[in-house]
Amino acid sequence: MKAIIIIISFGLIFGCESTSKTTKNKMKNAAKSNRLINASSPYLLQHASNPVNWYPWGKEALLKAKSEDKPILVSIGYSSCHWCHVMAHESFENDSIAAIMNENFINIKIDREERPDIDQIYMEALQAMGINGGWPLNVFLTPDQKPFYGGTYFPSQSWRELLLNVKTVFDQNRAKLEESAEVYTKAISANVSEKYQLSATEITQEKINSGYQKLAQSFDLKWGGLKKAPKFIMPSQWSFLVDLSYLNPNLNIQSHLEFTLNKIIDGGIYDQIGGGFSRYSVDEFWHVPHFEKMLYDNGQLLSLYAKAYKMRSNQRYASVIDETIQWLIREMLDDSGGFYAALDADSEGEEGKFYVWTYDEIREVAGDRTALIAAYYDIQEKGNWESTNILRILSSEDDIATEFGLDLATLQSTINQFKQQALLKRSERVRPGIDNKIISGWNGLTLTGILEAYQALGKTAYLKLAEKNYDFILKNLLKDGTLIHVADLSTQGFAEDYAAIIQALIKYYETTFDDEALRVANDLTLQMNEQYYDSQEKLFYFTSIHAENLIARKNDLFDNVIPSSNSMMAENLLKLGLHLDNEPYKKQAVDMVNQVSEMMAQEISYLSHWASVATLLVKPIPEIVIFGDNYQEVTTALNALHIPRKIVAASAAKTDLPLLQYKTQIKGKTAIYVCYNKTCKLPVTELSQALTQISSE
């Protein structure tokens, strides 16, 4: 196996997630197109006019590989991936390289956002080979789909040489190659309990604290976040700190948490003019982003900043929430109520061109305020990035106000006026392309974020937006009761889709108290248990029993830029178990968290959402029930408070929900019940009294 790696790996340069060119279809004409011409994916359509004879993943390509006994090249990317497009331009649009590919390989192009199940398998194979993962992901397979080599981005000459070397090895050293493929296939097929030596032990506060202390050793005390570059925001890590700070205020967590949240929104990773967050920053300063904006990041960051706002009522967080929601409405919202997947980074062939500013462009907008605006946003005449400026904030508003002899209100008014004018000016530019797929799970994360924002800030417009998206999900993403992965396609949802949608439905109920949301959440949970649950592992598979049979069926365990479907489902099962008085759900949740408790104590950074769920398990959760005519007023006030450890049920009349059974008003007044493990304290009529009951536990 090692000999093969030496023969074919010399040209490897690792790739990474990055930005993209426009998602517009670049087909020259139908006569020159390949089999991707009929795809719906914007990413696949970008490759439909390549001279490479691309196939979509499917029976035609896989059978052809077997019948012709050719190796398969699987190339995976997504529409807003910069290095995917660089490699496409350098290699896949090159006639001579395409000729090598067409003659010697069956070439399959995959949109990772449409087929995360395939991407998951071959990304793990790449990591088993000891190669850094990323996109584009290029993996060579035997005709029966077993991986034997791969990499990410390759420059054109390295790619050409690699193709020829792979072909030589395939022809001349087939037995060794097949042996390597078996090793990697076995590695990716291993169950997670065996692979990570999981051993179920009871979750404790001490284990959570231990995991936090290890995470804290990696804190970047100068720029916030963790000490690394590039920097992904990883919302679930900071959301965990919000939850842990409530559970254990003695840990003094809030200082680094708020420092990090402030540094992020000061940086170029946050769009200072139009709102919304980019994918990640290439540096440790949060300054230079890869400029693509992904829906799932922004949905989670709405949740994070809304939860943080509940802690301290920081008005800067309120502004960031509002700007990000306005960006969603302006640039990501389909008329039907669904949200698009991503915005590209490149426009007019240049990375970040839509977002960066020259000094002269700033002066044109700012006029006689240029010096102030330049000081506020670190605008430099020669640029702070590649001769242009990525707007960021390095000085406090107090310092800027003092420097320019302004009071704080005048400064803030001036900045807001500039942002409005700059946004108008920017709208005249050529816009980045948009990936208009509407993905279930990402819409679920975003619906949760909007609902959290409504709870924190109480803006009716946020609730109306959430209601529109909720209606879209029920009407367009549920087909005969089954969740689909992408609107208008038939692929059944993956575990990630189910988990995020169920999470959003529970949040929707706890915001609007529409019983239908809990009913649908329970229906989808039943489907998950019937079609995805692995009773041996006590975890969920990523794919349904009805899904295509690939070379491995995986459980996703680790929380990454999106929490794992399993950690989200553990939370969902616990909360639904409490709402519906379903003991098996609660036990299932506890069993899942206990599976990872030892690992959590050692390495919490990629188990951060698991850790958030664990904070719900170490002591009883208050079940707060509001019953009476004024329930909406009471729940609105309750939900605006920083109490992450709770579930809430409410109604003005009797319903079938167990928590609301046998509840009555008190002398015509709305009653508030605080219950633990099905035992309720004496009902009260003032929220302050209920809060005292909660704090006394």
N, C-alpha and C positions, 0 to 999 in steps of 0.2 A: 504493500500500500504506500509506504513512504517513497519508494522509487518512482511511482507514478506522479506523486505530488512534485518531486524534484523536476521531473521531465516537463511538466506543463505549467508550473506556477511562477516562472520567473518574471512574467510581465504584470503581476498583480499589483494594483494600486487600490486600496480600499476606498469605497464610496460612502456617501452618507445621504441622509434625507436632506433635501435642499429645495431650491426654488424651481420654477418652471417657466417655459414659454407659454404663449397663449394657448387656450384650449380650443381655438377655432380649428375646424377641419382644414388641413392643409393639402388635401388631395389635389393633384394637378388635373387629373380627369379620370373618369371611371375606367377607361381602357387600360390605364396603367396601375390600377388598384389591385391589391391582393385580397385574401379572404376576409380581412378585417372590415371591408367596405360595408358589410351589413351589421356591424356591431352598433350597439347603442352607447357604449362607453366613450366619452370624449377622449380618454387616453388611447384606447385602441384605434379610434378614428384618426388620431394624430399619426399613426403608423400605417394607415391604409394605403398610402401611395409609396411606401418604401419599396425599393427593388428586392428586398428580402421577401421571400414567399412565406409570410407569416400565416399561421393558422391560429384561430382561437382555440382555447382548451376544449377538447371534446373528442368524441369517438373517431371522427375522420382522421385527425392527426395521430392519435394513439395507435389506431389500427395500421396506419401507413408506416409508422415507425417499426412495428413488428413485421409487417409483410416485406418491407425493404431492408430490415435488420440494420437500421441506422440509429445512431445516438440522437437523443432529443435535446435540443436547447430550449430551456424554459427561461424566458426573460420577463421579469416582473417589475412593474413600476406603477406610477400614478400620475395624474395629469399635472399636479403642481410640484413635480420633482425635477429640480434644475439639472442634476447630473444625468437623469434619464434622458433629458432632451439633448444634453451635450453629447452623450454617447450615440444617440439616434442620429444627430447631425454628422458626427465624425465617422461613424461606422455603418449604421443601418441605412443611411442614404448614399453610401459609397457603393458604386456598381461592382467594383472588383471584389470588395469584401462580401457583398451580398451574394456574388457568384459562388464564393467558397462556402458560405452558409447554405445556400440552396442545393449545392451538389452533395454536400456531405452530412447534412443534418436535417431533421424535421424541426422546424423553428416555430415555437409557440409563444405568443405574446399574451400576457395576463395583466389585467388591471387589479392590483392588490386590494383595492377597495370594493370591487365586486366579488373577488374570491379570496378573502382573508384566510380561508381554510387551507388553500394550496400554499399561499405565501407563508403561513405559519409552519408548515411541514418543511419546506425547503430552506427557510431561514434557519430553522433549528439544525438542518443538515449542514449548512454552511458553518455554523458555530461548532458543530461536532468535528468539522475538518480543521478547527483552530483558526478560522478566518473571521475577521471582523464583519459583522452584518451591516446591511444598509441597502439603499436603493439607488440605482437599479440593481436588482438581484438577478444574476445570470448563473444558472445551474445546469450542468450537463448530466443527463440521465441515460441509463440503459434503455433499450426499447420497452422494458417492462416497468419504467418510471422510477427506477432506483437511482439515487444520486451518487455520482462518483467524483465530481469536482465542481467548483463554482467560485464566484467572486462577485464583486460589485461593479464599480466603474473601471473600465480599461481604456486607455488611449488607443487610437485606431491601429497603430503599428503593433502594439502589444496584443491587441485583440486578434489581428490577422495571424500573428505567429502562434498565439494560443490555439486558435481554431485548427491550424495545421498540425500542431503537436497533439491535440486531443484526438484528431482523426488518426494520426499515426499510432498512438497508444491503443486506440479502439481496434485498429486492424491488426496490430502486431503483438499486443500484450493483453489480449482480451481476458484471459483467465485471471490475471492479477487485478485487472480493472473490475471484473465482476466480484472478486473477493472484497475489494474496497467498498463497492456498492452495498454488499451484504452487511459489512460492518456498520456503515452509516445508517442503513435502513434499520438495523437492529437498535442502534442508538436512539433514533427518533421514535421508535415504536415502544421503547421502555415505558412502563407506567411510572407516574410521578412519585408514588410512595417508595418504589425501589430506587429510582434515580436520585431522589433527594433525601432518602432515608427518613421519611416522615414517620413519626411515632406519636400517636394521639395522647396528649396529656392536657390536663385542665388548664385553661387560660387563667392567669392571675394578674393582678395589678402589678406585681413585681416584674413579671415578664414584659409587660407593656413598658414599664419604666426603664427596664434594662435595654430594650430595643431603642427607646428614645435616647438614652444616654450615649449609645454607640452612634446613633445618627448625629447627635449634637457635636461629636468630635470632628465631623466633616463640615460644620457650619463655616461659611465664608464671612468672617466678621468685618470685612472691609466693604464687600459689595452685595452681601446678602446671598441667600440660597446656599448651595453646597460648593465646596472648593473644587471646581472642575471647569473645563471649557472643552467643547461648547457647552452651553447651559440650556437645558430644557427646563421649563417651569415646573413640570410634574405636579399638577394641582393637588393630587391626592395626598402628597407628602405634607403640604401646608394645611390642607383641610384636616388632616389627622392632628396637627398641632393645635388647631382651633378646638377640636373635640377634647384632646388631652388636657388642654389648659383649663377647661371647664371641670373635667373629672378630677384633676389634681392640680389646683392652683399653686401649690407649694413648689412646683418644679420651675417656676419663673420662666415660662416659655414665651410669654407674649412679646418680650423685647425683641428677640431675634425674628419671631414671626412677623411682627409689624415692620421691622427694619427691612426684611426681605420683600414684603408686599410693597413697601414704599420704593425700594430700589428698582423693582420690576417696572412699576408704572412711571418711574423717572426715566427709564431707559428707552432706547430706540426700538426694543422689542414690542413696546406699546406704541401704537400709532397716535402720536401726540395731536395730530390734526383731525383725523377721522374716526378715532376710536377703534377698538379691536386689537387683538394680540397676534403677533407673528409666531411662527412655529417654534423657533429657538434662536438664541444668539450664538454667534461663532466665537465670542470672547467671554471672559469672565465678568465683564462690566454691564451686561445686558444691553450693550450699545448697538452692535451691528447684527441685525437679524438676517436669517434667510427669510425673505419677505413674504412667503406664502402665508395665507391665513386659513387655518383649518377650523371647521365648524366645531369639532369635538373639543379642541382647546378652549375656544371662546365660551362654549356652553358651561364647561367646568369652572372656568375662571369667573363667570358670573356668579356661580354658586359660592366660590371661595371668597370673593370680595363682598358678597352680600352677607355671608356668615361673619366675616371680619367686621363689617359695618355694625352688625348687631352687638358686637363686643364693645365698641368704643364710639359709635356714631361719627366716625371720621368722614367729614364732608368730601374729602378728596376721593374716597372710595365711592361715595354716592355719585360723584361726577363721572368716574370711570365706568361705573355700572351703566349710567344713562347714556354715555357716549357709545359704549359697546352695543347696547340695545338699539340705539339709533342706527349704528352701522349695520346690524343684522337686518333691520327693517329696510334700510336704504339699498343694501347690496346683496343680501343673502336670502331674502324672503320671496318665495314663489307666490303668485296670486292665489294659489290653492290653499296656502297656509303652511306648506312644508318649507324647510330650510335646505339650501344647497350645500354641497359638501365642502367646497374649497374655492379660494381665489388664488390664481397664479401670482407669481412674484414678478416675472419678466413682462415688460411691454416694449414694443418696438425693438425686440431682440436684446434688451438690456435688463440686467437684474436690478430690481428696485427703482427703475426709472420713474415710475408713477409716484413714488413716495419721497424721493430725495429732492433737495433744493440747493441751488447755487446761492451765493450771497446776493447776487444781483436780483434773482427771483424773489428772495425774501424782501429786499429793499423795494421792489416794485409793489408788493402787497402792503408792507409796513409803513412806507413813506417816512415821515418824520419820527416814527416810533422805532426805526430800524435798530438803533443802538440798544434800546431796551429789549426788543425781541431777540436780538442777537445774544445779549447777555443771558437772557432767560433760558434760551434753547441751545446754548453752546454753538451758535452759528459763527463760523469762521470764514474770512474772506477767501482763504485757500481751501476751505472745506475741512471737515473732520473725518471724511471717509472718501477716498478716491476722488478728490477734487470737488466733491459735493458734500452736502451736510445731511446727516441723519439727525433729526431733532431729538434732543434729550435734555434732561434737567440735571444740572450739576450743583446749582446753588439754591438755597432755600428762598422761599418767597419773601421772608423777612429781610434777608440779606439784599435781595434785589430791590425791594421797596426802599430800604435805607440808602442804597447806592444811588438811586434815582430820585430820592426825596419825595416818595409817594406814600400815601397811606395804603394799607393792604387792600381795602375795597377798590380803590382806583386801579391798583395794579391788576387785580383779578378781572375787573371790567375790561381793561385794556387787552389783556391776554385773551379773554373770551371773544372780543371783537375781532382780534387778529385771526383767531382760529376759524371763525365763521367766514371771514374774507378769504383766508388761505384755502379752506375747503371748497369754496366756490371757484377759486382760481384753479385748484387741482382738478376739478371736475372737467375742465377744458382739455385735459391731457388724454392721450390714448389709454384706455382702461386696461388693466390686466384681464386675461380671460377668466372664465368661471367654469368650474366643474359643476354642472347642474344636476348631478345625481342627487336624489333625496334618499339618504340612508337612514334606516329605522333607528339604529342604536344612537347615532349622532344626533338625531332629532330628539330622542329621549333624554340625552344628556343636556341638550339645550333647553328643552321644556322644563327640566328640573331647575336649571339655572335661572330661567325667567321667573318661575314660581318663587324661588328663593329671593330673587330681587324684589318681587312684589311684596313678599312677607316683610322684607327689611325696610322698604321705602314707601309702600302703600300706594304706589301710583296706579291709578285705574287703567292707564294705557298698557301697563305691563300685564295686567290680568287679562285684558281683552286680547292681547297678543298670544298669551298662553292658551286661552280658550280657543282661539283660531287654530293653533297648532294641535291642540288636543283633538279637536273635531277632525282635522286632517288625518291624524294618526288612526282614529277609529274608522274613518271612511275609506282611506286609501292604502293603509299599511296592513290592515287586517283583511284577509281574503278567506271567507267562510270560517272565520275564527282563528285562522293560522296567520302568524306574523310573517311578512315577507321582508327580505333584506333591503331591497331597493324598490322604490315606487315604480310601478309600471313594468317590473320584471317579475318572473314567477319563482325565483329562487327563494326557498324558505329561509327565514331569518336564522342567523347563527346565535349561539348562546349569548354573545355580547349584545345582540339586538334585543333579545328577550329580556335580559337582565336590566338593560338601561331603560327600556320601555316600562317594565314593571316598576322600577324605581320611580320613574316619572309619574306613573299612575297613582302610586301611593302618595307622593308629594302633592299631586293634584287633588286627591281626596282630602288631605290634611290642610289644604288651602281653601278649597271651595265647598267641601263636604258633600260632594255629589257621589252618592252611593254607587253609581254605575262604574266609577273609576276603580273601586275596590273589587267589584264583581269581575271586570275585565282582567284586572291584575291577577286575581285568583285563577281565572280560566287559563291564562298564559302560564302561570306557575304549575298548574296541573299538567299542561303540555310539556313543560320542562321536565317534570318528574317522570312522565311517561316515555319521553323520546330522547332525553339527553342525560339522564342521571346514571352514573356508574356506581352501583351499590357497593362494589368492592372497594373502590377508592374513596367513596363517600364525597365525590365531587361530580361536577357536570362535564360531559364532553362538550367540545366546541360545536359539534355538528349533530344533527338529528339522526335517529336510526333510519330515516327515509332519505338521507343525503347520499350523494355519490360516494361510492366505495373507493377511497384513496388508499395509498400504501400504508397509512397510519391514521388512527383516530386519536386526536389529542385532547387533553385537558389543559386549558390555560390556567396557570396557577398564579403568575406574578403580576403585580400591579405595575404598569408602565405609564406611558403618557395617557392611556385610558386604563382605569382599574380593570382587573381581570373579571371575567364574567362570573367566576366562582365567588370572589369576595363580594361583588354586588348582589349575587343571589343569596349569600349568607345573610346580608342585611335585609333583603326583601323577605326572606323566609321568617326571620325573627319578627319583623314588623307586621307582616300579614298574620303570623301566628298569634300575635297579641290582639290585633284588630278582630280576627275571626275566631278567637279562642280555639286555635288549632294546635294542639300539643305536638303532633308529629312534625309540623313545620318548625316549631321552636327547637325541638330536639335535633332535627336535621341541621339547623343553623349552628347549634352548639357543637355538634360533631364535626362540622366543616371547619370551624375556627380552631377547635382543639387539634385538628390534624396539623395545623401550621404553627401552633403556639411555640414550640421549641425553636423553630427556625426564625420566628418573629423576634424572639428575644435576642437572637444573634445578628439578624440582618433585616432591619425594618424598612430600609429605603425602597425596596421593591415588594414590600408587603404592607404598604402604608394604608391602603383601604381596608385590608384585613385588620390592621391595628385599630382603625376607626370603629369597625364592627366590634372588635374586642372591648372597646370602652363601653359598649352597651351591655356587655355580658357580665362584667365583674361585680356589679351590684344591681339590684332590681331597678327596672325602668319605670318611671311614673307614667301611668295611663291617665291622661287628663280628659275628662268627659264634661262637655258643656251642653246643658239641656235647657231649652227655653227660647222665648221669642227673641231675645237679644243675643243669641249665640254668635251671630256674625260680628257684632261689635266686640264681644269678649275674645273671640278667637283671633281677630285682627290684632288686638292689643297683645295677646299672648304670643302669637307667632312673630311679632316684631322683637321679642326679647331673645337674649342669648341663652337659650336652653337647648343645646343640641341633644341632650339625653331625655327624650320624651316621645310619646305618641299622643295624638290628639284625635278625638272623635266628637262630633257635635251635630245637633239637630234641634229643630223647633217642635218636632212631633215624633211619635214612636216610629222606629224602623226595625228591620230584621237584624241589624248589626248587633252582635253580642254585647259589646261595651255599652250600648244604649238601652239594653233591656232593664226594666224596673227602675228607670231614672225618671224623676219628676221635678217640676219647678218647686221653689220654696216660697209659699205665700205669694204666688203670682210673679215671682222674680226668677230670672234665669239662674239656674243652679250650676255650681262648678264642683265636680267630684275629682278628688285625687286618689287614685287607686294603685296598689302594688300587689301583684300576684293574685288578682281577682278579689282583693280585699280593699274596700274603700274607706277613707276617712269620712268624718262627718261633712256633708255638703256645705258649701259656703256660697255667698252671693257676691263677694268682692274678689277681684283677681288678686289683690294684695294678700288676702287671707289664704288663697290657694298657694301663692308663692311661698308663704311662710311654711305651709305644710310640706312643700317640696324641699325647701332648704333644711328642714328639720331632720330629714332622713340621712 
